[in-house]
Amino acid sequence: ALANLPLAVMDMDGESGRRLKAVTEKHGLRTDIRLECQSLPAICQAVASGGYAAILPTLARKDLPDATHLEIKSPLFAGQSRDLRLIWNPRVLRLRSVTEQALKWMEGNLTA
Protein backbone atom coordinates (compact mmCIF):
# COMPACT_ATOMS: atom_id res chain seq x y z
CA ALA A 1 0.00 0.00 0.00
CA LEU A 2 2.88 2.40 0.74
CA ALA A 3 4.10 1.96 -2.84
CA ASN A 4 0.78 3.36 -4.09
CA LEU A 5 1.07 6.65 -2.21
CA PRO A 6 2.94 9.61 -3.72
CA LEU A 7 5.22 10.56 -0.83
CA ALA A 8 6.65 13.91 0.16
CA VAL A 9 9.75 13.32 2.27
CA MET A 10 12.66 15.16 3.83
CA ASP A 11 15.77 15.32 1.71
CA MET A 12 16.82 11.67 1.26
CA ASP A 13 20.47 12.59 1.92
CA GLY A 14 19.61 13.80 5.43
CA GLU A 15 19.00 11.89 8.66
CA SER A 16 15.24 11.55 8.15
CA GLY A 17 15.70 10.26 4.62
CA ARG A 18 18.29 7.72 5.73
CA ARG A 19 15.97 6.50 8.51
CA LEU A 20 13.05 6.14 6.12
CA LYS A 21 15.21 4.19 3.68
CA ALA A 22 16.52 1.92 6.47
CA VAL A 23 13.03 1.11 7.78
CA THR A 24 11.51 0.47 4.36
CA GLU A 25 14.45 -1.69 3.25
CA LYS A 26 14.41 -3.66 6.50
CA HIS A 27 10.74 -4.53 5.96
CA GLY A 28 10.94 -4.97 2.19
CA LEU A 29 8.62 -2.03 1.48
CA ARG A 30 8.61 -0.07 -1.76
CA THR A 31 7.94 3.66 -1.77
CA ASP A 32 6.90 6.16 -4.42
CA ILE A 33 8.86 9.27 -3.44
CA ARG A 34 7.67 12.13 -5.61
CA LEU A 35 8.82 15.20 -3.66
CA GLU A 36 11.86 15.88 -1.48
CA CYS A 37 11.53 18.86 0.86
CA GLN A 38 13.93 20.78 3.07
CA SER A 39 11.60 21.25 6.06
CA LEU A 40 8.66 19.72 7.91
CA PRO A 41 6.43 22.74 7.17
CA ALA A 42 7.11 22.25 3.44
CA ILE A 43 6.10 18.59 3.70
CA CYS A 44 2.96 19.57 5.64
CA GLN A 45 2.07 22.04 2.87
CA ALA A 46 2.46 19.28 0.30
CA VAL A 47 0.20 16.97 2.34
CA ALA A 48 -2.36 19.77 2.88
CA SER A 49 -2.47 20.30 -0.90
CA GLY A 50 -3.99 16.83 -1.21
CA GLY A 51 -1.37 15.66 -3.68
CA TYR A 52 0.98 13.84 -1.33
CA ALA A 53 1.19 11.57 1.67
CA ALA A 54 4.04 11.73 4.20
CA ILE A 55 5.58 9.90 7.10
CA LEU A 56 5.99 12.59 9.73
CA PRO A 57 7.02 12.90 13.36
CA THR A 58 4.20 13.49 15.82
CA LEU A 59 5.23 17.13 16.31
CA ALA A 60 4.17 17.89 12.72
CA ARG A 61 0.56 17.10 13.65
CA LYS A 62 0.02 20.71 14.75
CA ASP A 63 0.64 21.91 11.18
CA LEU A 64 -2.10 19.71 9.70
CA PRO A 65 -5.71 20.40 10.71
CA ASP A 66 -7.74 17.23 11.34
CA ALA A 67 -10.03 18.02 8.41
CA THR A 68 -7.14 17.91 5.91
CA HIS A 69 -5.41 14.67 6.78
CA LEU A 70 -5.75 11.13 8.00
CA GLU A 71 -3.25 9.97 10.60
CA ILE A 72 -2.29 6.31 10.68
CA LYS A 73 0.13 5.13 13.33
CA SER A 74 2.44 2.37 12.16
CA PRO A 75 4.41 0.04 14.42
CA LEU A 76 7.20 0.11 11.81
CA PHE A 77 8.20 3.57 12.99
CA ALA A 78 7.44 3.17 16.71
CA GLY A 79 11.09 2.68 17.64
CA GLN A 80 12.27 5.81 15.89
CA SER A 81 13.50 8.70 17.98
CA ARG A 82 15.27 11.91 17.22
CA ASP A 83 17.87 13.88 19.11
CA LEU A 84 16.71 17.40 19.85
CA ARG A 85 18.92 20.39 20.47
CA LEU A 86 18.00 23.72 21.98
CA ILE A 87 19.72 26.42 19.98
CA TRP A 88 19.34 30.11 20.54
CA ASN A 89 21.10 33.40 20.12
CA PRO A 90 22.73 34.43 23.45
CA ARG A 91 21.63 38.00 22.73
CA VAL A 92 18.06 36.87 23.45
CA LEU A 93 19.06 36.27 27.10
CA ARG A 94 19.95 39.94 27.45
CA LEU A 95 16.78 41.16 25.71
CA ARG A 96 14.18 38.89 27.32
CA SER A 97 14.49 38.00 30.99
CA VAL A 98 11.91 35.22 30.66
CA THR A 99 14.33 33.39 28.35
CA GLU A 100 16.88 33.03 31.13
CA GLN A 101 14.20 31.64 33.46
CA ALA A 102 13.13 29.14 30.80
CA LEU A 103 16.74 28.12 30.17
CA LYS A 104 17.33 27.47 33.89
CA TRP A 105 14.13 25.39 34.06
CA MET A 106 15.19 23.32 31.03
CA GLU A 107 18.66 22.71 32.45
CA GLY A 108 17.12 21.37 35.66
CA ASN A 109 14.25 19.39 34.16
CA LEU A 110 15.39 18.01 30.82
CA THR A 111 17.89 15.19 30.72
CA ALA A 112 19.97 13.69 27.95
C-alpha positions in Angstrom: 0.0 0.0 0.0 2.9 2.4 0.7 4.1 2.0 -2.8 0.8 3.4 -4.1 1.1 6.7 -2.2 2.9 9.6 -3.7 5.2 10.6 -0.8 6.6 13.9 0.2 9.8 13.3 2.3 12.7 15.2 3.8 15.8 15.3 1.7 16.8 11.7 1.3 20.5 12.6 1.9 19.6 13.8 5.4 19.0 11.9 8.7 15.2 11.5 8.2 15.7 10.3 4.6 18.3 7.7 5.7 16.0 6.5 8.5 13.0 6.1 6.1 15.2 4.2 3.7 16.5 1.9 6.5 13.0 1.1 7.8 11.5 0.5 4.4 14.5 -1.7 3.2 14.4 -3.7 6.5 10.7 -4.5 6.0 10.9 -5.0 2.2 8.6 -2.0 1.5 8.6 -0.1 -1.8 7.9 3.7 -1.8 6.9 6.2 -4.4 8.9 9.3 -3.4 7.7 12.1 -5.6 8.8 15.2 -3.7 11.9 15.9 -1.5 11.5 18.9 0.9 13.9 20.8 3.1 11.6 21.3 6.1 8.7 19.7 7.9 6.4 22.7 7.2 7.1 22.2 3.4 6.1 18.6 3.7 3.0 19.6 5.6 2.1 22.0 2.9 2.5 19.3 0.3 0.2 17.0 2.3 -2.4 19.8 2.9 -2.5 20.3 -0.9 -4.0 16.8 -1.2 -1.4 15.7 -3.7 1.0 13.8 -1.3 1.2 11.6 1.7 4.0 11.7 4.2 5.6 9.9 7.1 6.0 12.6 9.7 7.0 12.9 13.4 4.2 13.5 15.8 5.2 17.1 16.3 4.2 17.9 12.7 0.6 17.1 13.7 0.0 20.7 14.7 0.6 21.9 11.2 -2.1 19.7 9.7 -5.7 20.4 10.7 -7.7 17.2 11.3 -10.0 18.0 8.4 -7.1 17.9 5.9 -5.4 14.7 6.8 -5.8 11.1 8.0 -3.3 10.0 10.6 -2.3 6.3 10.7 0.1 5.1 13.3 2.4 2.4 12.2 4.4 0.0 14.4 7.2 0.1 11.8 8.2 3.6 13.0 7.4 3.2 16.7 11.1 2.7 17.6 12.3 5.8 15.9 13.5 8.7 18.0 15.3 11.9 17.2 17.9 13.9 19.1 16.7 17.4 19.8 18.9 20.4 20.5 18.0 23.7 22.0 19.7 26.4 20.0 19.3 30.1 20.5 21.1 33.4 20.1 22.7 34.4 23.4 21.6 38.0 22.7 18.1 36.9 23.5 19.1 36.3 27.1 19.9 39.9 27.4 16.8 41.2 25.7 14.2 38.9 27.3 14.5 38.0 31.0 11.9 35.2 30.7 14.3 33.4 28.3 16.9 33.0 31.1 14.2 31.6 33.5 13.1 29.1 30.8 16.7 28.1 30.2 17.3 27.5 33.9 14.1 25.4 34.1 15.2 23.3 31.0 18.7 22.7 32.5 17.1 21.4 35.7 14.3 19.4 34.2 15.4 18.0 30.8 17.9 15.2 30.7 20.0 13.7 27.9 
